[in-house]
């Protein structure tokens, strides 16, 4: 009786909750199902088998049990929903730390309408074909689930499906043509996989499709006719290899909200019909091969547009002076588009933007007064205070930087490089505590680096190269402990390299101080920069020894792969608050932007710029053109991943390390214009990847080690070493007459006769042996010869004895006569 009462109380409670949900608006599904306590026994067993193949380390599915008290409550199991008949209709166990695989028992759940397994680690298993038998499925989400392999064509049997999300996996192969049968589909998200091939034309049958996201795959070919589906709200095909032209967008006037075709290979001109998309809020066609003129027609009816990115194409903007753009943009990215030479007038109306990039736009004009809210003293007026990032690089702007002091603290990036700004830096950097990247390189700025730099706690990249800054390296930079990239080269900085560079800036992977007036010894603390990839201290006035602790540069000595984030710096544009709810799933709350480091280094005799993957692999030490002395420490041979070593134009002496051949990654070695002595180590010939070698103008001696590697360099690589000889040097460059050389080298003095003399000496030795033993054999075997020989020797002995006695007596008489 008690069990009967409890059962009915639970039923009443479930009914009350379902009515409350409907009343409070917590469930807006017209086909809402209500849980009952007991599910179908066969389906309960299927759920238990499904659980058995899952790894549930946190015991989240502890309610899924065979215990008697839980059997009748299987519709109350965590993540399970049933209808009134006891059939399981929803299975939602997403976003928890499960692992394992999908058990085939799930195909027993014939009435299943929602299956959400997103975020589960399926350990690179394939999507099972039997999911295609769940023909009542309306919602299938297996995103970010560590799935691999092809998409099974059986999923095309799910004719009732209106939501399919397989994004964020490692799926390969092509998009199944059977998807053309999913006519009820509203959302299709296959982004961030490795899908290839062409987009199947069968997708044109999806007349109800509103959201199509195929971005970040390996898709090729042109866009099929599915783009004529006028119900589309979001179309995202970014980061593929799609080509051809962008099709006519007529028909989307009232539907399309987001269009992202960026980072593909589209060519041709942008169709005028894009200007008719009155509801379009997000337009990104950057990083393609598009060209042509952007006219009034392209912007004519874009009343809702807030995000515009047309960068890295070959567009030329020619808007009429009377045309008023109908939108207010939050993000403006027009890098490498031709906007100049005059400052674009249409930007005058854009007063609320958060991010502006018009770098490399061919603008040679001053920043106009009309662009800003009110004018300050000086040549550059005030910028809008709501900026999140500022990129004006690659133009010809002039004046000082006082206008920066009137921007609020939201800025995460300032890039004013490659302009003509002048004057000293303003001391208002304390308001930019969110700043991640500061690039003021290649201008005419001067004065000292301000003390307010000490408050740039988030700064990761600092570019001040090629200006005229003076003074010592300010201790204020020691507070910027997140710095990874520092380039202060080609200025007029003086003083010593402070110890805090190595003690505080331990995350540095690039340190460039070249072409300044720095003096003093190299501090040993610099060896604490374990992540260092590039150390360029060339063209200064440094003295002292090369520290032996250079062996601590573990990134130059180990083969571990550099972190992906190393050369990239992420800054943010606060776009999310302006995006409509329909885009919120496909766009994060903060829109990340990437700044990629650009290192200018001396490489194989010329200044070259390196970015991204090339920069990650580059390992360089350049200490050239200083006054360093002492020996080259043998510890430097431990830097086996070093690619370039330049210590030329110093006063180093002593012998070269014998194990210099351990630097197997070396491609460029310049030790010229020093005082090195002794022989060239033979191990140097083992550097098969060496492309540049300069040992000229030292005191090296002996023969250049044999091997095609060292003989392949021009003689200028060895000139100025008077005691050095051997190919590729001419014989005249060898030892002069009277020079003492050791026996080992004497055999090579006449270069090229080694084989002749070796044969001569071998023949002489063998001839002596044959003659000696031939005579001895003749004496002992022939009695007449033996008698004649010994008789002759006896006569010779007697003649020698008599001759000596007579000569001795004559000599004695001669002495006696002298005495008398």
ZAMARGU-4260 file (C-alpha; in steps of 0.2 Angstrom, whole numbers, plus 5000, padded with zeros to 4 digits):
<rodrens>
0) 5000/5000/5000 | 5014/5012/5004 | 5023/5009/4988 | 5007/5012/4979 | 5005/5029/4987
5) 5023/5034/4984 | 5021/5029/4966 | 5005/5040/4963 | 5014/5055/4973 | 5028/5054/4961
10) 5017/5054/4946 | 5008/5070/4953 | 5024/5078/4957 | 5030/5075/4939 | 5014/5082/4932
15) 5016/5097/4943 | 5033/5101/4937 | 5029/5099/4919 | 5014/5111/4921 | 5026/5123/4930
20) 5038/5123/4916 | 5025/5127/4903 | 5018/5141/4914 | 5035/5149/4917 | 5041/5147/4899
25) 5055/5136/4903 | 5051/5124/4889 | 5044/5131/4873 | 5044/5115/4863 | 5027/5112/4856
30) 5030/5094/4857 | 5036/5094/4875 | 5037/5077/4883 | 5033/5073/4901 | 5043/5061/4911
35) 5035/5046/4919 | 5044/5035/4931 | 5046/5018/4922 | 5053/5016/4905 | 5051/5001/4893
40) 5062/4987/4900 | 5070/4984/4884 | 5076/5002/4883 | 5081/5002/4901 | 5093/4987/4897
45) 5099/4997/4882 | 5103/5012/4893 | 5113/5001/4905 | 5123/4993/4890 | 5126/5011/4884
50) 5133/5016/4901 | 5144/5001/4902 | 5154/5007/4887 | 5157/5024/4895 | 5171/5030/4906
55) 5162/5039/4920 | 5176/5043/4932 | 5165/5055/4942 | 5151/5043/4944 | 5139/5056/4936
60) 5128/5041/4930 | 5126/5033/4947 | 5107/5034/4945 | 5108/5023/4930 | 5107/5007/4941
65) 5100/4989/4941 | 5095/4991/4959 | 5077/4987/4962 | 5073/5005/4969 | 5080/5013/4953
70) 5072/5001/4940 | 5055/5009/4940 | 5063/5026/4940 | 5073/5025/4924 | 5064/5039/4916
75) 5071/5050/4931 | 5089/5044/4927 | 5101/5058/4924 | 5100/5065/4906 | 5085/5053/4901
80) 5068/5059/4896 | 5053/5048/4892 | 5036/5051/4885 | 5019/5046/4893 | 5021/5028/4885
85) 5038/5026/4894 | 5048/5027/4878 | 5065/5036/4879 | 5064/5052/4869 | 5079/5062/4874
90) 5096/5057/4879 | 5107/5072/4884 | 5123/5069/4893 | 5133/5083/4885 | 5148/5093/4891
95) 5153/5081/4905 | 5170/5072/4907 | 5164/5055/4900 | 5175/5044/4888 | 5173/5028/4879
100) 5163/5023/4864 | 5145/5022/4858 | 5137/5005/4862 | 5126/4998/4848 | 5112/4995/4860
105) 5107/5013/4858 | 5098/5008/4841 | 5085/5000/4852 | 5079/5018/4857 | 5068/5019/4842
110) 5058/5034/4848 | 5073/5044/4852 | 5071/5062/4846 | 5086/5071/4854 | 5103/5064/4856
115) 5116/5076/4863 | 5134/5068/4866 | 5144/5084/4863 | 5160/5086/4873 | 5162/5067/4877
120) 5179/5060/4873 | 5176/5045/4861 | 5194/5042/4859 | 5195/5044/4840 | 5182/5031/4837
125) 5171/5033/4821 | 5153/5038/4821 | 5144/5022/4821 | 5133/5018/4806 | 5118/5012/4816
130) 5114/5029/4821 | 5106/5030/4804 | 5092/5018/4811 | 5086/5031/4824 | 5073/5038/4811
135) 5064/5049/4824 | 5079/5059/4828 | 5076/5078/4827 | 5092/5084/4836 | 5109/5076/4835
140) 5124/5085/4843 | 5141/5076/4843 | 5152/5091/4843 | 5169/5092/4851 | 5168/5073/4854
145) 5185/5067/4848 | 5178/5058/4834 | 5187/5052/4818 | 5185/5044/4802 | 5172/5047/4788
150) 5154/5053/4791 | 5143/5038/4788 | 5131/5040/4773 | 5117/5031/4784 | 5114/5048/4793
155) 5105/5053/4777 | 5091/5042/4783 | 5087/5053/4797 | 5073/5062/4787 | 5066/5071/4803
160) 5082/5078/4808 | 5082/5097/4810 | 5098/5100/4819 | 5115/5091/4816 | 5131/5097/4824
165) 5147/5087/4821 | 5159/5101/4823 | 5176/5101/4832 | 5181/5083/4828 | 5194/5075/4816
170) 5182/5069/4803 | 5189/5065/4786 | 5182/5061/4769 | 5169/5070/4760 | 5152/5077/4765
175) 5139/5062/4761 | 5128/5066/4746 | 5114/5057/4756 | 5113/5073/4766 | 5103/5080/4752
180) 5088/5069/4759 | 5088/5079/4776 | 5075/5091/4770 | 5069/5095/4787 | 5087/5101/4792
185) 5088/5119/4799 | 5105/5119/4806 | 5120/5110/4799 | 5137/5112/4807 | 5152/5102/4801
190) 5165/5115/4805 | 5183/5112/4812 | 5186/5095/4804 | 5197/5088/4790 | 5183/5086/4777
195) 5189/5087/4759 | 5182/5086/4742 | 5168/5097/4735 | 5152/5103/4743 | 5139/5091/4736
200) 5126/5099/4725 | 5113/5089/4733 | 5113/5101/4748 | 5103/5112/4737 | 5088/5102/4742
205) 5089/5108/4760 | 5075/5121/4758 | 5073/5124/4776 | 5091/5126/4780 | 5095/5142/4790
210) 5112/5139/4797 | 5126/5131/4787 | 5144/5131/4794 | 5157/5121/4785 | 5172/5132/4790
215) 5189/5126/4794 | 5190/5111/4783 | 5199/5106/4767 | 5185/5108/4755 | 5188/5113/4737
220) 5180/5118/4721 | 5167/5131/4718 | 5150/5135/4727 | 5136/5124/4721 | 5118/5130/4718
225) 5113/5127/4736 | 5118/5146/4739 | 5101/5149/4731 | 5092/5143/4746 | 5085/5160/4752
230) 5081/5154/4769 | 5099/5155/4775 | 5103/5166/4790 | 5121/5161/4792 | 5133/5155/4779
235) 5151/5152/4785 | 5163/5143/4774 | 5179/5151/4780 | 5196/5143/4780 | 5194/5131/4766
240) 5201/5130/4748 | 5186/5135/4739 | 5189/5144/4723 | 5179/5152/4708 | 5169/5168/4710
245) 5157/5173/4724 | 5139/5170/4716 | 5125/5182/4714 | 5117/5185/4731 | 5100/5190/4725
250) 5086/5182/4735 | 5095/5184/4752 | 5089/5202/4754 | 5079/5199/4770 | 5087/5183/4777
255) 5106/5183/4777 | 5113/5189/4794 | 5131/5182/4793 | 5142/5179/4778 | 5159/5173/4781
260) 5169/5167/4766 | 5187/5172/4773 | 5203/5163/4770 | 5199/5154/4754 | 5204/5156/4736
265) 5189/5165/4729 | 5193/5177/4714 | 5185/5189/4703 | 5175/5204/4708 | 5163/5206/4723
270) 5145/5206/4716 | 5135/5221/4717 | 5120/5211/4725 | 5130/5211/4741 | 5124/5228/4744
275) 5106/5223/4744 | 5108/5212/4760 | 5098/5224/4771 | 5099/5212/4787 | 5117/5208/4785
280) 5127/5211/4801 | 5143/5202/4798 | 5153/5202/4782 | 5170/5194/4781 | 5178/5190/4764
285) 5196/5193/4769 | 5211/5184/4763 | 5205/5179/4746 | 5211/5184/4729 | 5196/5196/4725
290) 5199/5212/4716 | 5190/5226/4708 | 5182/5242/4713 | 5171/5244/4728 | 5158/5257/4724
295) 5142/5264/4731 | 5132/5249/4725 | 5141/5237/4737 | 5136/5247/4752 | 5119/5253/4746
300) 5107/5244/4758 | 5118/5237/4771 | 5108/5246/4785 | 5112/5232/4798 | 5131/5230/4795
305) 5142/5231/4811 | 5157/5220/4806 | 5166/5223/4790 | 5182/5213/4785 | 5188/5215/4767
310) 5207/5214/4771 | 5221/5206/4761 | 5212/5207/4744 | 5215/5219/4730 | 5200/5230/4731
315) 5201/5248/4727 | 5188/5259/4736 | 5180/5272/4725 | 5164/5279/4734 | 5157/5295/4728
320) 5159/5310/4739 | 5141/5312/4741 | 5137/5294/4746 | 5132/5292/4764 | 5135/5274/4770
325) 5120/5267/4779 | 5128/5258/4793 | 5138/5261/4809 | 5152/5249/4810 | 5160/5242/4826
330) 5174/5232/4817 | 5183/5239/4802 | 5197/5229/4794 | 5202/5235/4777 | 5221/5230/4778
335) 5230/5230/4760 | 5214/5238/4752 | 5218/5253/4742 | 5209/5268/4751 | 5222/5282/4748
340) 5231/5292/4744 | 5218/5304/4754 | 5210/5298/4770 | 5194/5290/4765 | 5180/5302/4768
345) 5166/5289/4771 | 5175/5284/4788 | 5169/5301/4794 | 5152/5294/4798 | 5159/5280/4808
350) 5160/5286/4826 | 5157/5270/4836 | 5170/5258/4830 | 5180/5247/4842 | 5193/5240/4830
355) 5201/5249/4815 | 5214/5242/4803 | 5218/5252/4788 | 5236/5247/4787 | 5245/5246/4770
360) 5231/5255/4762 | 5241/5268/4752 | 5236/5283/4763 | 5248/5297/4763 | 5237/5310/4771
365) 5236/5317/4788 | 5223/5310/4800 | 5209/5323/4797 | 5201/5334/4810 | 5184/5329/4805
370) 5187/5311/4811 | 5187/5315/4829 | 5175/5322/4842 | 5185/5337/4847 | 5202/5344/4843
375) 5218/5345/4855 | 5233/5355/4853 | 5246/5348/4841 | 5245/5341/4824 | 5236/5324/4828
380) 5219/5326/4835 | 5210/5315/4847 | 5204/5297/4843 | 5187/5290/4849 | 5190/5285/4867
385) 5181/5268/4865 | 5194/5260/4854 | 5199/5242/4858 | 5214/5241/4845 | 5222/5253/4834
390) 5232/5248/4818 | 5238/5262/4807 | 5254/5254/4801 | 5261/5255/4784 | 5256/5273/4780
395) 5264/5290/4780 | 5256/5298/4796 | 5265/5312/4804 | 5266/5321/4821 | 5268/5316/4839
400) 5259/5303/4849 | 5250/5314/4861 | 5233/5309/4854 | 5236/5291/4863 | 5233/5299/4880
405) 5215/5302/4876 | 5210/5284/4873 | 5203/5274/4887 | 5211/5258/4894 | 5202/5245/4883
410) 5216/5245/4870 | 5225/5229/4868 | 5235/5233/4853 | 5243/5248/4846 | 5252/5247/4830
415) 5259/5263/4822 | 5274/5255/4814 | 5281/5261/4797 | 5275/5279/4798 | 5283/5296/4800
420) 5278/5299/4818 | 5291/5310/4828 | 5294/5317/4845 | 5296/5309/4862 | 5284/5296/4869
425) 5270/5303/4880 | 5270/5297/4898 | 5252/5291/4899 | 5255/5272/4897 | 5248/5269/4914
430) 5230/5269/4907 | 5234/5255/4894 | 5236/5241/4907 | 5227/5229/4895 | 5239/5232/4881
435) 5246/5216/4874 | 5256/5222/4858 | 5265/5239/4856 | 5273/5242/4839 | 5281/5259/4836
440) 5295/5253/4825 | 5302/5262/4810 | 5297/5280/4814 | 5306/5295/4819 | 5303/5294/4838
445) 5316/5300/4850 | 5319/5303/4869 | 5319/5291/4883 | 5307/5276/4886 | 5294/5283/4899
450) 5294/5276/4916 | 5275/5273/4915 | 5279/5257/4904 | 5281/5249/4921 | 5262/5247/4922
455) 5260/5237/4905 | 5258/5221/4915 | 5250/5212/4900 | 5262/5217/4887 | 5269/5202/4877
460) 5277/5211/4862 | 5287/5227/4861 | 5293/5234/4845 | 5303/5250/4846 | 5316/5247/4833
465) 5323/5259/4820 | 5319/5275/4830 | 5331/5287/4839 | 5327/5282/4857 | 5341/5287/4870
470) 5346/5283/4888 | 5348/5267/4897 | 5336/5252/4896 | 5323/5258/4909 | 5321/5247/4924
475) 5302/5250/4922 | 5302/5236/4909 | 5307/5224/4922 | 5289/5225/4928 | 5283/5218/4910
480) 5286/5200/4915 | 5274/5194/4901 | 5286/5200/4888 | 5290/5187/4875 | 5296/5197/4861
485) 5307/5213/4863 | 5315/5222/4848 | 5324/5239/4853 | 5337/5238/4839 | 5343/5252/4828
490) 5341/5266/4841 | 5354/5276/4852 | 5352/5267/4868 | 5367/5267/4880 | 5373/5260/4896
495) 5375/5242/4901 | 5363/5227/4898 | 5355/5226/4915 | 5354/5210/4925 | 5335/5211/4927
500) 5333/5206/4909 | 5338/5188/4913 | 5330/5189/4930 | 5313/5196/4927 | 5309/5193/4908
505) 5311/5175/4909 | 5297/5172/4895 | 5308/5180/4881 | 5310/5170/4866 | 5317/5185/4855
510) 5329/5198/4862 | 5335/5211/4849 | 5346/5225/4855 | 5357/5227/4839 | 5364/5243/4833
515) 5364/5253/4849 | 5378/5260/4860 | 5377/5247/4874 | 5393/5244/4883 | 5400/5233/4897
520) 5400/5215/4900 | 5387/5202/4896 | 5378/5199/4912 | 5378/5180/4916 | 5359/5182/4922
525) 5355/5183/4903 | 5358/5164/4903 | 5341/5162/4913 | 5332/5165/4897 | 5329/5147/4894
530) 5316/5150/4880 | 5327/5161/4870 | 5327/5158/4851 | 5335/5174/4845 | 5348/5184/4854
535) 5355/5198/4843 | 5367/5210/4852 | 5377/5215/4837 | 5384/5232/4833 | 5386/5238/4851
540) 5402/5241/4862 | 5401/5226/4873 | 5417/5219/4881 | 5422/5204/4891 | 5420/5186/4888
545) 5406/5176/4880 | 5398/5168/4895 | 5400/5149/4897 | 5382/5148/4903 | 5375/5150/4886
550) 5373/5131/4887 | 5357/5136/4898 | 5348/5141/4882 | 5338/5125/4882 | 5327/5130/4867
555) 5343/5130/4857 | 5349/5114/4864 | 5334/5103/4864 | 5323/5096/4851 | 5306/5099/4860
560) 5293/5107/4849 | 5290/5126/4852 | 5273/5130/4859 | 5260/5135/4846 | 5257/5151/4854
565) 5275/5157/4854 | 5274/5168/4839 | 5256/5173/4841 | 5249/5186/4852 | 5230/5187/4855
570) 5221/5203/4858 | 5202/5206/4858 | 5189/5216/4850 | 5173/5218/4860 | 5161/5213/4847
575) 5150/5201/4856 | 5138/5213/4863 | 5134/5220/4846 | 5130/5203/4838 | 5112/5196/4837
580) 5108/5180/4847 | 5107/5170/4831 | 5126/5172/4829 | 5131/5169/4847 | 5134/5150/4845
585) 5146/5153/4831 | 5155/5168/4838 | 5163/5169/4855 | 5159/5182/4868 | 5175/5191/4864
590) 5182/5191/4846 | 5200/5186/4846 | 5212/5194/4834 | 5230/5188/4831 | 5246/5198/4830
595) 5260/5188/4823 | 5278/5192/4827 | 5290/5198/4814 | 5308/5197/4818 | 5321/5206/4807
600) 5338/5197/4809 | 5354/5196/4799 | 5353/5180/4790 | 5367/5173/4778 | 5374/5191/4776
605) 5357/5200/4773 | 5343/5207/4784 | 5328/5196/4782 | 5311/5196/4790 | 5304/5180/4798
610) 5286/5176/4803 | 5276/5162/4810 | 5283/5144/4808 | 5299/5150/4801 | 5302/5161/4816
615) 5298/5146/4828 | 5312/5136/4820 | 5325/5150/4819 | 5338/5149/4833 | 5351/5163/4831
620) 5365/5170/4841 | 5373/5186/4834 | 5386/5195/4844 | 5396/5202/4830 | 5404/5220/4829
625) 5408/5222/4847 | 5424/5221/4858 | 5422/5204/4865 | 5438/5195/4870 | 5443/5178/4877
630) 5440/5161/4870 | 5425/5154/4862 | 5418/5143/4876 | 5417/5125/4872 | 5399/5125/4880
635) 5392/5133/4865 | 5394/5117/4856 | 5379/5110/4866 | 5367/5121/4857 | 5364/5108/4844
640) 5348/5116/4837 | 5357/5133/4834 | 5355/5138/4816 | 5365/5153/4814 | 5381/5159/4825
645) 5389/5176/4821 | 5403/5182/4832 | 5413/5191/4818 | 5422/5208/4821 | 5427/5205/4839
650) 5444/5201/4848 | 5441/5183/4852 | 5457/5172/4852 | 5462/5154/4856 | 5458/5138/4847
655) 5441/5134/4840 | 5431/5121/4850 | 5436/5104/4843 | 5418/5098/4845 | 5411/5112/4835
660) 5404/5099/4823 | 5391/5095/4836 | 5381/5110/4830 | 5373/5099/4817 | 5358/5111/4814
665) 5370/5125/4809 | 5367/5133/4792 | 5377/5149/4795 | 5394/5151/4804 | 5403/5168/4804
670) 5419/5169/4815 | 5429/5181/4804 | 5439/5196/4809 | 5445/5189/4826 | 5461/5182/4832
675) 5457/5163/4832 | 5473/5152/4830 | 5477/5134/4828 | 5470/5121/4816 | 5452/5121/4809
680) 5444/5107/4819 | 5441/5092/4808 | 5423/5090/4815 | 5418/5106/4805 | 5418/5095/4789
685) 5403/5085/4797 | 5391/5100/4796 | 5383/5095/4780 | 5369/5108/4781 | 5381/5123/4782
690) 5377/5135/4768 | 5387/5150/4774 | 5405/5149/4782 | 5417/5164/4785 | 5433/5160/4795
695) 5443/5174/4786 | 5456/5186/4794 | 5461/5176/4809 | 5477/5167/4814 | 5472/5149/4809
700) 5485/5137/4802 | 5487/5120/4795 | 5478/5111/4781 | 5460/5114/4779 | 5451/5098/4784
705) 5447/5087/4769 | 5429/5084/4764 | 5417/5091/4750 | 5408/5102/4763 | 5423/5114/4767
710) 5431/5113/4750 | 5415/5119/4742 | 5416/5136/4750 | 5424/5151/4741 | 5442/5154/4745
715) 5436/5171/4753 | 5429/5161/4767 | 5447/5157/4773 | 5458/5172/4767 | 5468/5182/4779
720) 5475/5166/4787 | 5493/5166/4781 | 5497/5149/4788 | 5482/5141/4781 | 5483/5130/4766
725) 5474/5117/4756 | 5459/5118/4744 | 5450/5129/4741 | 5465/5140/4744 | 5479/5141/4730
730) 5497/5134/4734 | 5503/5152/4736 | 5492/5153/4751 | 5502/5139/4759 | 5518/5139/4770
735) 5532/5150/4764 | 5550/5143/4761 | 5559/5141/4778 | 5543/5138/4787 | 5544/5123/4799
740) 5529/5111/4798 | 5527/5095/4807 | 5530/5078/4799 | 5511/5074/4797 | 5509/5089/4786
745) 5525/5087/4777 | 5519/5073/4766 | 5506/5085/4759 | 5517/5100/4756 | 5518/5098/4737
750) 5499/5094/4737 | 5494/5081/4724 | 5510/5070/4725 | 5505/5059/4740 | 5501/5043/4729
755) 5518/5045/4720 | 5529/5046/4735 | 5519/5032/4744 | 5522/5020/4729 | 5541/5025/4728
760) 5544/5021/4746 | 5535/5005/4745 | 5545/4999/4729 | 5561/5004/4737 | 5558/4994/4753
765) 5552/4979/4744 | 5568/4980/4732 | 5580/4981/4747 | 5572/4965/4755 | 5573/4955/4739
770) 5591/4960/4736 | 5597/4957/4754 | 5589/4939/4755 | 5595/4935/4738 | 5613/4938/4742
775) 5612/4929/4759 | 5604/4914/4751 | 5618/4913/4737 | 5632/4914/4751 | 5625/4900/4762
780) 5619/4888/4748 | 5634/4889/4736 | 5651/4883/4743 | 5662/4891/4730 | 5654/4908/4733
785) 5655/4906/4751 | 5674/4902/4750 | 5678/4916/4738 | 5668/4928/4749 | 5677/4924/4765
790) 5694/4924/4757 | 5691/4941/4749 | 5686/4947/4766 | 5702/4941/4774 | 5713/4949/4761
795) 5703/4965/4763 | 5705/4964/4782 | 5724/4962/4780 | 5725/4976/4768 | 5716/4988/4780
800) 5727/4983/4795 | 5743/4986/4786 | 5737/5002/4779 | 5732/5009/4796 | 5748/5003/4804
805) 5759/5012/4791 | 5748/5028/4792 | 5749/5028/4811 | 5768/5026/4811 | 5770/5041/4798
810) 5759/5051/4809 | 5769/5047/4824 | 5785/5052/4816 | 5777/5069/4810 | 5773/5073/4828
815) 5791/5069/4834 | 5798/5080/4821 | 5787/5095/4827 | 5792/5092/4845 | 5811/5092/4841
</rodrens>
